[in-house]
Amino acid sequence: MTADERFAQLGLELPPPPAPKGVYKPFLIDGRHLYVSGHGPVKTDGTLIFGKVGGELDIEQGKLAAQQVGLTILSTIKTNLGSLDKVKRVIKVLGMVNGVPAFDRHPYVINGCSELFAKVWGEENGIGVRSAVGMGMLPENIPVEIEALFELK
């Protein structure tokens, strides 16, 4: 099954790809590598999810926010490349969690995105290396920001 077919089976909806809110490109292709800038959790209506994990959001809501960031990244890829099938594999994911000071389960939250990528590209190609870290704050008080590096076919 292809990545586009796997995604269709999930029954999830892609949000609109976000426009840059600063001086940067949302994605960049260099040879066979696709770099995706940090994305936030854009909902299907184009609005963002807000709040700190462990504060306004519980851990499960944080994990769902990370999945929503993954969907936002998929939207950027599909909009700009035309198909998720053009990605061969996930190389690296950097997940940043906006949590209260005592929150320490950042990897669990970022699993929301990693599990999505594994479902789309399969475990062999959808799981890359990863960092999951906590931040004191993220732009506009979003709960999760994720950037990623992919290998293209």
Disulfide bonds with the S-S distance in Angstrom:
none
